[in-house]
Amino acid sequence: MVPVRTCIGSRRRAPRSSLLRVVARGDQVVPDPKAVMPGRGAWLTPTVDAYETAVSRRAFRRALRLDREPDTSAVREHIRALDPSDTTEQAERLMDN
C-alpha cells in the first residue's frame, strides 16, 4: 500500500512520493525533499499554485502549529528551482489517480 498524504495548499490527497514535505525551523519553513528532517512536517504539492494557495489560506502556520506567520521564501525558491513544466504535469497526473 502506497502512503497517501494531503496537500496543505490544494487539500487534495496524493501519494507521499509526489508531495514535498516542509518543516518549521524557528520562524522559517524549509523544504525537506528527502522527508527525513526531525520535527512536525506538512505536505505540499510542489507547484507554485499550491504554494500560493497555502500562503493565502495561512495553511503553513496552521499545519505546523506555529504562533505567527512563518517565512516561507525558502519553500517558494525550492519549488521555482524545479522544472516548472515537469512538476506541474507530474502533480496533475498524480492528482487525477
N, C-alpha and C positions, 0 to 999 in steps of 0.2 A: 504494500500500500504506500502510495506517494504522500508525504506530508503536505498538507494544504494550509495556507495562511491567508489572512485578509489584508488587503492593501489599505493603509490609513487614508489614502487620498481618494481612490475611486470606490472603496468599500466592496470591491469585487474579490472573490476568492480565487486563488491561483496556486499552482504548485510552488512550494518553497524555493525551488531552484530557479524560478523565473522572477523572483522578487529580490529587492535589495534590502538587507537588514540595516537599520540605523540605530545608533546608540548615543545616549547623552553622556557627554564628558564635561561636567561643570555646566556652564551656560551655553555650551555649543553642542550641536548634534553633528556627529561624524558618520560617514558611511562605514559599514562593516561588510565588505563584499564576500569575505570568507565565512562570515557568521560565527566567529569564534571569540569575539571580544566579550569580556565579562560585563555584567550589568543588564538592566532592563532594556530590551530592544523592541523595535517596531518594524513593520514590513511595509515596503513601498514599491509600487510598480516603477521601474527605472525609466520613466518618461517625464518630460518637462510638464505635461498636462497634469499628471498625477501629483507631481511635486507642488505645482501651483495650487491645485485643489486642496491639498493637505495644509498648505500655509494659510489659505483663505479660511479654512474650517478650523484653524488652530489645532489641528489633529496631532502635531508633534508634541505640544505641551500636554495634551490630554492623554495620549497613548504612553508617553514616557513619564507621566506623573510629575511634572515639573512645576515649580512655584511661579515662574514667569515665562514669557515667550523666549525661546532659545534662538541663538544664531544658527541658521540652517544653511549658510552660504557654502560650507564645505560639501554638503549633500548636493546642492544645485550645481556646483562646479564638477563634481564627480559624474553626475548624470549628463551634463553637457559634454564632458570629455569622451563619453561613449559615442559610438557611431549612431547618430540620430535615426537614420533610416532603419538600421538593423534593430535597434532597441524597440522602436515603435511597432514595427511589423511583428517582431517576436512576441512582444507583450500582447498585441491584439490577437495573434494566433493562439496563444496560450489561454487568453481570457475566454475565447469562444468555445474552448473544450469543456 
